[in-house]
């Protein structure tokens, strides 16, 4: 999905506001989502796919001192069970 990024290796100390504040410096965000379940992942979305590509190219970002995340482009994958739905990973 253009403009959508997948964040991994997140510190449990990071919250949605931390991600919004840091990643908004690169361009307008349209989404910040941290799923429940303790997997330490998140998704962010940019209005401009070119901005997302630039942010993903940097791969590792220090969101706040001592708290880094790994960034890559989010891709659609089929839902488990073959139900035809899709999810972003």
QUIZI-V831660 format. One line per field, one symbol per residue. phi: phi as a letter, one per 30 degrees, with the letter a starting at -180 (. if undefined). psi: psi as a letter, one per 20 degrees, with the letter a starting at -180 (. if undefined). A space follows every 50 residues. Layout:
BEGIN
phi=???
psi=???
END
This chain:
BEGIN
phi=.eicbccbhdddddbedddedddddcldccabbcddjidhbabbbcdcdd deddddddicbcdbeibcbcbbddbdbdddiidjdbbcb
psi=opipqpprkqqiiprghgggggiihhrpqiqppoqrikilrrqqpqhohh ggggghhigppngrpjnqqpprppqpqqqqikiirqqq.
END
